[in-house]
Amino acid sequence: MVEDAFAALTYENLNDIICCPGGAELKGKDFKGDIGKIVSWTEEMIRDGMEGLIHYTDGAPVGFVQYMPTDKAPMPIVGPGTCTLMCFHWKGDDDSKHLDMEYRSLEEALEISRVVYDGMAVLAWDHPIHFPVSMMDELGFNTVDTQDHLHLMWKPFDDDAVPPSLVDHTYDPMRSSSRLIIEQGYSNRCPYSISHAQSIKDMVLDIGDERIDHILHTIDTRDESIRYAVVPWNWDWLYIDGERIDTFSTSTREIKEMVLESLDQ
């Protein structure tokens, strides 16, 4: 019989987060960059009040949930007395259970967090799998603001709780008439973001054109999440000469072609 259990996130078990080195999310995949920085980022967030759960099946870590006080969270959300859902993921042996198991983890986290906070905020996506709005709807969250595909959603724990809001700030990416500026945001919270940043670094080095300025911004802290708040918000973004690139649907090879074409103009 399969046995599922949840344990509170601590300094002692943070390496069981499935996106940390050796975790289930990384197995069989080729990640670039220093993935070990996820551990130090998590330690820093725990010091700032991040809590969460590690999901185990038969003793093996298969999932996690992270949340923390909104006024400390590296997200562009304002919400005194609330917490913000940082990240959640499940990676077990049966992909068909993915959303169901994440739902279960979130139910556990909501029950624990409601004892301390006025409510929970989340930046959900209009997407069937990644931070899905539909799942948050089922859990009782309501949309209070939108940015394109992104929904700021909110589940109050008290009747008089004040809904959260997004920060009133938008970062203006750099442009130049004489240089090709590749400006990129990334975060050490996520192996995919670390790997993507390294891929773009390698691409720029491979092109080897002195007319390129590759500018990297870490988005690891609350200050950085607000200072570099693009719309729609993400901690992983890319601009070429001031134009946003959809990094979820554009490969590094395609980005390289865009850069080479821009250099030829």
C-alpha positions in Angstrom: 0.0 0.0 0.0 1.4 3.4 -1.0 1.9 5.7 2.0 1.8 9.5 1.5 3.1 11.9 4.1 3.8 15.6 4.5 6.6 17.2 6.5 7.1 20.9 7.3 9.9 22.5 5.2 13.0 23.0 7.4 16.7 23.7 6.9 17.2 20.0 7.6 15.0 18.7 4.8 15.2 21.5 2.2 17.4 19.3 0.0 14.3 17.1 -0.4 12.7 19.8 -2.6 12.4 18.0 -5.9 13.9 20.9 -7.8 17.1 20.8 -5.8 20.2 18.9 -7.0 19.4 15.2 -7.1 15.7 15.8 -6.9 13.0 14.0 -9.0 12.4 17.0 -11.2 16.0 17.1 -12.4 16.6 13.4 -13.1 17.3 12.6 -16.7 17.5 16.2 -17.7 20.4 18.3 -18.8 20.5 21.6 -16.8 23.2 24.2 -17.3 24.6 26.6 -14.7 25.0 26.2 -10.9 21.8 24.5 -9.9 23.2 24.3 -6.3 22.3 27.9 -5.9 18.7 26.8 -5.4 19.7 25.5 -2.0 21.3 28.8 -0.8 18.3 30.7 -2.1 15.9 28.5 -0.2 17.9 28.9 3.0 17.7 32.7 2.6 13.9 32.5 2.0 13.4 30.4 5.1 15.3 33.0 7.1 12.8 35.6 5.7 9.9 33.5 6.9 9.2 31.0 4.0 7.3 27.9 5.1 6.1 24.9 3.2 5.6 21.2 3.0 7.6 18.4 1.5 5.4 15.6 0.1 6.8 12.0 0.5 5.5 8.8 -1.0 6.9 5.7 0.7 9.6 7.9 2.1 10.7 9.4 -1.2 10.3 13.1 -1.8 7.9 13.6 -4.7 6.6 17.2 -4.3 6.6 20.4 -2.3 4.7 23.6 -1.6 6.3 27.0 -0.5 4.7 30.1 0.8 5.8 33.1 2.8 4.7 36.5 4.2 3.7 38.7 1.3 5.7 41.6 2.6 8.9 39.5 2.4 8.1 37.4 -0.7 10.1 38.0 -3.9 7.0 38.7 -5.8 5.4 42.1 -6.9 2.4 41.7 -4.6 1.2 44.0 -1.8 -0.9 42.4 0.9 -0.3 43.2 4.6 -1.1 40.3 6.9 -1.3 37.8 4.0 1.0 35.1 2.6 1.9 34.5 -1.0 2.1 31.0 -2.6 5.6 30.9 -4.0 5.9 27.6 -5.8 4.4 24.0 -5.8 5.2 21.0 -7.8 4.7 17.2 -7.8 6.8 14.7 -9.7 5.8 11.2 -9.0 5.8 8.0 -11.1 2.3 8.6 -12.6 2.0 11.8 -14.6 -1.8 11.4 -14.7 -1.9 12.1 -10.9 0.1 15.4 -11.3 -2.6 17.9 -10.8 -4.5 15.8 -8.3 -1.5 15.5 -6.0 -0.6 19.2 -6.3 -4.2 20.0 -5.4 -3.8 17.8 -2.3 -0.6 19.5 -1.3 -2.2 22.9 -1.6 -5.1 21.9 0.5 -2.7 20.9 3.3 -0.8 24.2 3.0 -4.0 26.3 3.1 -5.1 24.5 6.3 -1.8 25.3 8.0 -1.4 28.9 6.7 -4.9 30.0 7.6 -4.0 29.8 11.3 -1.4 32.6 10.9 -2.4 34.7 7.9 -5.5 36.7 6.8 -5.4 35.0 3.4 -3.2 33.6 0.6 -2.3 35.3 -2.7 -1.0 33.6 -5.8 0.0 34.6 -9.3 -1.8 31.9 -11.3 -1.6 31.2 -15.1 -4.3 30.8 -17.6 -2.6 27.5 -18.4 -3.8 23.9 -18.0 -0.7 22.6 -16.1 1.5 25.5 -14.9 0.0 27.2 -11.8 -3.4 26.8 -13.4 -6.2 29.3 -12.7 -8.7 26.5 -12.9 -7.1 24.7 -9.9 -7.1 27.9 -7.9 -10.7 28.4 -8.7 -11.5 24.9 -7.3 -9.5 25.7 -4.1 -11.7 28.9 -3.5 -9.3 31.6 -4.9 -10.8 34.6 -6.7 -9.1 36.8 -9.4 -8.5 40.4 -8.2 -6.3 41.6 -11.1 -4.9 40.3 -14.4 -1.8 40.9 -16.6 -2.4 39.1 -19.9 -2.3 35.3 -19.0 -1.4 36.1 -15.4 -4.0 36.3 -12.7 -3.5 37.7 -9.2 -5.8 35.4 -7.2 -6.7 35.5 -3.5 -8.3 33.2 -0.9 -9.3 35.2 2.2 -9.3 33.4 5.6 -11.1 36.2 7.4 -14.3 38.0 6.3 -12.7 41.5 6.7 -9.4 40.6 5.1 -8.2 43.2 2.5 -7.4 41.7 -1.0 -3.8 42.0 -2.3 -2.7 44.1 -5.2 0.1 44.2 -7.7 2.8 46.8 -7.3 2.4 50.0 -9.3 5.7 49.8 -11.1 6.9 48.6 -14.5 10.5 48.2 -15.5 11.5 49.8 -18.8 14.1 47.6 -20.6 17.2 49.2 -22.0 17.5 50.2 -25.7 20.5 51.5 -27.7 21.0 53.0 -31.2 24.6 51.8 -31.4 24.6 48.5 -29.4 22.4 45.3 -29.4 21.2 45.0 -25.8 20.1 41.6 -24.6 18.5 42.1 -21.2 17.5 39.1 -19.1 15.9 38.4 -15.7 16.4 35.1 -14.0 16.1 33.6 -10.5 18.1 31.1 -8.5 14.9 29.8 -7.1 14.3 27.6 -10.2 16.6 25.2 -12.1 14.9 26.1 -15.4 15.6 29.8 -14.9 19.3 29.1 -14.0 19.7 26.9 -17.0 18.1 29.3 -19.4 20.3 32.2 -18.2 23.4 30.1 -18.7 22.2 29.1 -22.2 21.8 32.7 -23.2 25.3 33.5 -21.8 26.8 30.6 -23.8 24.9 31.8 -26.9 26.3 35.3 -26.6 29.9 33.9 -26.1 29.4 31.7 -29.1 28.4 34.6 -31.3 31.3 36.6 -30.1 30.2 39.9 -31.4 31.5 43.0 -29.4 28.4 44.9 -30.3 26.3 42.8 -28.0 25.7 43.8 -24.3 24.2 41.0 -22.3 22.8 42.4 -19.1 21.6 39.9 -16.4 19.4 40.8 -13.5 18.9 38.3 -10.6 15.3 38.4 -9.3 15.9 36.6 -6.1 14.7 39.1 -3.5 11.6 41.2 -2.9 13.4 44.4 -3.9 14.6 42.8 -7.2 11.1 41.5 -7.9 9.7 45.0 -7.7 12.7 46.8 -9.3 12.6 44.6 -12.4 8.8 44.1 -12.6 7.9 43.6 -16.2 4.3 43.0 -17.5 3.2 40.3 -17.5 5.4 39.6 -14.5 7.8 36.7 -14.4 11.1 36.1 -12.7 12.4 34.7 -16.0 12.2 37.2 -18.9 14.2 38.3 -21.9 14.3 41.4 -24.1 16.3 42.0 -27.3 16.7 45.7 -27.9 13.6 46.5 -25.8 11.4 43.8 -27.4 10.0 41.1 -25.1 10.8 37.5 -26.2 8.4 34.7 -25.3 11.0 32.4 -23.7 8.4 29.6 -23.1 7.8 29.1 -26.8 11.1 30.3 -28.3 14.2 28.0 -28.3 17.7 29.2 -27.7 18.4 28.4 -31.4 15.6 30.7 -32.5 16.8 33.4 -30.1 20.3 33.1 -31.7 18.8 33.6 -35.1 16.9 36.7 -33.9 20.2 38.1 -32.5 22.2 37.4 -35.7 19.4 39.0 -37.8 19.4 42.1 -35.6 23.2 42.4 -35.9 23.0 42.2 -39.7 20.5 45.2 -39.9 
